[in-house]
Amino acid sequence: MLLSAILQATVAWGPVAGAIGASIAALAAAWGIGKIGQSAMESIARQPESAGNIRTTMIIIGALVEGACLFAILACLLAVVM
């Protein structure tokens, strides 16, 4: 009885939950990349001679954040489709 009610609620709210999850993942990634850029600019302002190393590290970390966000969005879209 309870299991059938949970399954019906999951089927009804699955697409909505997937869309909300995808939007949260996108917003979190945007916020994270903004913080990465902010910290990198502050670091470059403090030590201009190490700008190349900081920029390289910033690009690598930004790519990792984007990869995690893309994975989360794909998982949420699969929830919408299924």
C-alpha positions in Angstrom: 0.0 0.0 0.0 2.7 2.5 1.1 5.0 1.3 -1.7 2.4 1.9 -4.4 1.7 5.4 -3.1 5.5 6.2 -3.1 5.8 4.8 -6.6 2.9 6.9 -7.8 4.3 10.0 -6.2 7.7 9.3 -7.8 6.1 8.9 -11.3 4.1 12.1 -10.9 6.9 14.3 -9.5 9.9 12.7 -11.4 10.0 15.2 -14.2 9.6 18.2 -11.9 12.3 16.9 -9.5 14.6 16.3 -12.4 14.2 19.8 -13.8 14.7 21.3 -10.3 17.8 19.2 -9.8 19.3 20.2 -13.2 18.7 23.9 -12.4 20.2 23.6 -9.0 23.3 21.9 -10.5 23.7 24.6 -13.1 23.4 27.4 -10.5 25.8 25.7 -8.2 28.4 25.3 -11.0 28.0 28.9 -12.0 28.5 30.0 -8.4 31.6 27.7 -8.0 33.2 29.0 -11.2 32.6 32.5 -10.1 34.3 31.8 -6.8 37.2 30.2 -8.6 37.6 33.3 -10.8 37.4 35.6 -7.9 40.0 33.8 -5.9 42.3 33.6 -8.9 42.1 37.3 -9.5 42.8 38.1 -5.9 45.8 35.7 -6.0 47.1 37.3 -9.2 46.7 40.7 -7.7 48.8 39.7 -4.7 51.5 37.9 -6.6 51.6 39.0 -10.3 54.7 36.9 -11.0 52.8 33.7 -10.5 49.9 34.6 -12.8 50.7 31.8 -15.3 50.6 29.0 -12.7 47.4 30.4 -11.1 45.7 30.8 -14.4 46.5 27.2 -15.4 45.2 25.9 -12.0 42.1 27.9 -12.4 41.3 26.5 -15.8 41.9 22.9 -14.6 39.6 23.4 -11.6 37.0 25.1 -13.7 36.9 22.2 -16.1 36.5 19.7 -13.2 33.6 21.7 -11.9 32.0 21.9 -15.3 32.4 18.1 -15.7 30.7 17.5 -12.4 27.9 19.8 -13.3 27.4 18.2 -16.7 27.2 14.8 -15.0 24.6 16.1 -12.6 22.5 17.7 -15.3 22.6 14.4 -17.4 21.5 12.4 -14.3 18.6 14.8 -13.7 17.6 14.7 -17.4 17.6 11.0 -17.2 15.2 11.3 -14.3 12.9 13.4 -16.4 13.0 11.0 -19.3 12.5 7.8 -17.3 
